[in-house]
Amino acid sequence: MLDLTNLKESYQKLINYMKEGDYPYSSSYIQSVEAEIKKILNTDVQFDSYEDYYLYRVRKTNSTKQYRFPFKSHITMIMNFDIHNEYPSGQICKHQLFEDSQQTPLCENFQKVINVYQALVNRNEKNEKTCQDEIREAEHFFTKMQEFDIFDISSIGERDIISYFMNENKEMIRGYSCRWRLKRVLETVANEITECNRIAFLLPTLKEHRKNIQYLSDVELNKIKEVILDMSVDLSFRTRAIGTLLVYTGLRSVDIANLKLGDIDWENDTIKIIQSKTSNPLELPMEAMIGNALYSYIINERPKSEQPFVFLKNKQKDSVIGKSAVSIAVNKIMDAANIRMNHNDRRGTHIFRHKLASSMLEESIPAPVISAILGHSSPHSLDTYVNTDFVHLKECALNVEMFPIYVDKEDDGS
C-alpha cells in the first residue's frame, strides 16, 4: 500500500516552494496541484502506487482520453516530491509515471524499422529529443500491432491502423502530433523498407489543432522598449539586458541563460553561441543597443565571479540563472510597462521570438535569412510564423466589392 505519511506532513513545503521558488507558477496551477494532493490524502480507496491512483482518477472521469488529462502532470509532480524528494523547476519531471513498467520487446521485423530510422535520421535537422519522441511513437504503434497478433509490416491493414488512433466507441485517443511523429519515422525508412510507404499512406487524416496565441502588438513592443531604456523605472540591469536580448535577437530563453562571456565578440560586434535546442552554431550581429545593455550589466551589477556565464544570480555570485529567471524578467518588464495585466493574458519569452519573425516576414525578408537569424535547423520551423504575416495574407484576400450586399427594405428598419 502506498504510504502517504510523508506527503501529509510535508506537502505544504511543495506548495510554498511553488509560490516562492525561482520558477513562476501561476496561482491557478498551484491551487490545482494542492487540490490534487487533498484528493490523494482524502480518498477512501487504497493504492499500491501513484500509477494506480492515476488510473483510478482516469476511470472516475468516464473517458478514454487518459493521456490528455491535466492531472497527470500534477500527479507526476507530487510523486517526484513525495517519493524522490524532487522539487519542481519548470522542466520535465525527472521521474515519470509508468517509467518502470515493462514494455513488450518488438519483434525482429518491427525493431528493424526503429534501427533503420536511427541510422538514417538527420540529426542536423532534429534535436535528440525530437528523434526520441518519434522513435517512442513508432515503438508504441508497433507494440499495439503486436497486441493484435501482427508481427509483419505487410500484414498491417487499414483497420489495424485506425484502431491505433480510435477506440471501440469511435473516439479519437491519439491526435495530429502522434500521426505526425509516426509518419516521419515511416517516411524516413521508406526507401529501405518499402512497405512503410503503404502504412504512411493509410494513416488517417487528422486536423492540427493550434491554440490562438496572443501575439505581441506594435504598441506593446514599443512600451516594452521604453521601460527598458527608462532608467527611472525600477528594473535591474540584468532584467534590462535580458529584455533587450529578447526584443532584438529573438534568442530562446535557455540560450540567454547559457550565454557566456566568451560568446560576446566586442571587437566585431557579434554574439556566437551553440544553441541548446539544436546544438547548431549561431552568429548574430550585436547592435549598439544590445552591447550597451550587456556592458551596463557586466560593469555595474554582475557579481565578481570566475563563472564563464554572463548572467548570474545577484545574491549568489557563483550561481548561474536558469531559463525560469528569464521568464521572471519578462514579467517584471511587462508589469513596469503596464501591459498584459489580466489573469489569462499570455506572457513568456517565445512571444518576442514570434514577434521578431513575423515582423521580418512583413518586411518581405527572405525565409532563409529569417531562419538563419532565428537559428532554425529546419526550414519548416518557419511555417508557424507565416500564419501571422497579416500584411501578405491580406494580399491574398478577395475584394468583396465584386459581391455587393443587397438589403431587403422590409428588414432594414425603414
C-alpha positions, 0 to 999 in steps of 0.5 A: 500500500502506498504510504502517504505519511510523508506527503501529509506532513510535508506537502505544504513545503511543495506548495510554498516552494511553488509560490516562492521558488525561482520558477513562476507558477501561476496561482491557478496551477498551484491551487490545482496541484494542492487540490490534487494532493487533498484528493490523494490524502482524502480518498477512501480507496487504497493504492499500491502506487501513484500509477494506480491512483492515476488510473483510478482518477482516469476511470472516475472521469468516464473517458478514454482520453487518459493521456490528455488529462491535466492531472497527470502532470500534477500527479507526476509532480507530487510523486517526484516530491513525495517519493524522490524528494524532487522539487519542481523547476519548470522542466520535465519531471525527472521521474515519470509515471509508468517509467518502470513498467515493462514494455513488450520487446518488438519483434525482429521485423518491427525493431528493424524499422526503429534501427533503420530510422536511427541510422538514417535520421538527420540529426542536423535537422532534429534535436535528440529529443525530437528523434526520441519522441518519434522513435517512442511513437513508432515503438508504441504503434508497433507494440499495439500491432503486436497486441493484435497478433501482427508481427509483419509490416505487410500484414498491417491493414487499414483497420489495424491502423485506425484502431491505433488512433480510435477506440471501440466507441469511435473516439479519437485517443491519439491526435495530429502530433502522434500521426505526425511523429509516426509518419516521419519515422515511416517516411524516413525508412521508406526507401529501405523498407518499402512497405512503410510507404503503404502504412504512411499512406493509410494513416488517417487524416487528422486536423492540427489543432493550434491554440490562438496565441496572443501575439505581441502588438506594435504598441506593446513592443514599443512600451516594452522598449521604453521601460527598458531604456527608462532608467527611472523605472525600477528594473535591474540591469540584468532584467534590462539586458535580458529584455533587450536580448529578447526584443532584438535577437529573438534568442530562446530563453535557455540560450540567454541563460547559457550565454557566456562571456566568451560568446560576446565578440566586442571587437566585431560586434557579434554574439556566437553561441551553440544553441541548446535546442539544436546544438547548431552554431549561431552568429548574430550581429550585436547592435549598439543597443544590445552591447550597451545593455550587456556592458551596463550589466557586466560593469555595474551589477554582475557579481565578481565571479570566475563563472564563464556565464554572463548572467548570474544570480545577484545574491549568489555570485557563483550561481548561474540563472536558469531559463525560469529567471528569464521568464521572471524578467519578462514579467517584471518588464511587462508589469513596469510597462503596464501591459498584459495585466489580466489573469489569462493574458499570455506572457513568456519569452517565445512571444518576442521570438514570434514577434521578431519573425513575423515582423521580418516576414512583413518586411518581405525578408527572405525565409532563409535569412529569417531562419538563419537569424532565428537559428532554425535547423529546419526550414519548416520551423518557419511555417508557424510564423507565416500564419501571422504575416497579416500584411501578405495574407491580406494580399491574398484576400478577395475584394468583396466589392465584386459581391455587393450586399443587397438589403431587403427594405422590409428588414432594414428598419425603414 
